[in-house]
Amino acid sequence: MMQAVTSIPPFESFYCEHADPVLGYLRRLVGQQAEDVWQETFLKALRGYDRLEHGEHLRAWVFTIATRAAMDVLRGTARDDAARADVDVALLEVPDHDGFDQAAFEEIAYLTHDLPPKERAAVVLRYAYDLHYAEIAEALGSSEEAARAAASSGVRRLRRSHERDA
């Protein structure tokens, strides 16, 4: 039995649906460099959009592009403590999207700022964006097991940090 292939929406519709969530995600990952990485993400998406074969998993696809661009930035600035500084709460404003709870997202952003980049990305994608581990794996360029391990390790670090601070 053949499955129906989801058609690809116009790029403008795709952009309007994903621009704000991607920017919010990047602000949590790379702070002040988020807008540059966001522009790079959507330029890469635009360049590859005409080569897509179907419209399935577009959200995971754009988060994959964003995560890889953010990881490149984080690798280049990992030694720079200023790049890991807290992001201003005003930058954390993300419109309610797909039933997304802004307060919960701000809590995750605040809690995850000290995690290593892959763990932070896995935790934010899983618990703020509610992506499945297969989608997180694609975004991180890893296996589903590695994505699950990164999220799990990030949550363990958060628990230890919370217990230490309590």
Residue pairs with C-beta under 8 A, 6 or more apart in sequence:
5 53
5 54
5 56
6 54
6 55
6 56
7 54
7 55
8 14
8 49
8 52
8 54
8 55
8 58
9 17
9 55
9 58
11 45
11 46
11 49
14 45
14 49
14 58
14 62
15 42
15 45
18 58
18 59
18 62
19 38
19 42
20 94
20 95
20 97
21 94
21 97
21 98
21 100
21 129
22 38
22 41
22 42
22 62
22 63
22 66
23 34
23 35
23 38
23 94
24 92
24 94
24 105
25 63
25 66
25 124
25 125
25 128
25 129
26 34
26 37
26 38
26 41
26 66
26 70
27 34
27 87
27 91
27 92
27 109
28 87
28 92
28 108
28 109
28 112
28 113
28 120
28 124
28 128
29 37
29 67
29 70
29 74
29 117
29 120
29 121
29 124
30 37
30 70
30 73
30 74
30 83
31 83
31 84
31 85
31 87
31 91
32 87
33 73
33 77
33 83
34 91
37 66
37 69
37 70
37 73
38 66
40 69
41 62
41 65
41 66
41 69
42 62
44 65
44 69
45 61
45 62
45 65
52 58
52 61
57 135
57 138
59 131
59 135
60 131
60 134
60 135
60 138
60 139
61 138
63 125
63 129
63 131
63 135
63 139
64 138
64 139
64 141
66 139
67 121
67 125
67 139
67 140
67 141
68 139
68 141
70 117
70 121
71 117
71 118
71 121
71 140
74 83
74 117
75 117
77 83
78 117
84 113
84 114
86 110
86 113
87 109
87 113
89 106
92 105
92 106
92 109
93 102
94 100
94 102
94 105
96 102
100 128
100 129
104 128
105 128
108 123
108 124
108 127
108 128
109 124
109 128
111 158
111 162
112 119
112 120
112 123
112 124
112 154
112 158
113 120
114 161
115 123
115 154
115 157
115 158
116 154
118 140
118 142
118 150
119 150
119 151
119 153
119 154
119 157
120 154
121 136
121 139
121 140
121 150
122 136
122 140
122 147
122 150
122 151
122 154
123 150
123 151
123 154
123 155
123 158
125 131
125 135
125 136
125 139
125 151
126 133
126 136
126 151
127 151
131 139
133 144
133 147
133 148
133 151
134 144
134 147
136 144
136 147
136 150
136 151
137 143
137 144
137 146
137 147
140 146
140 147
140 150
142 150
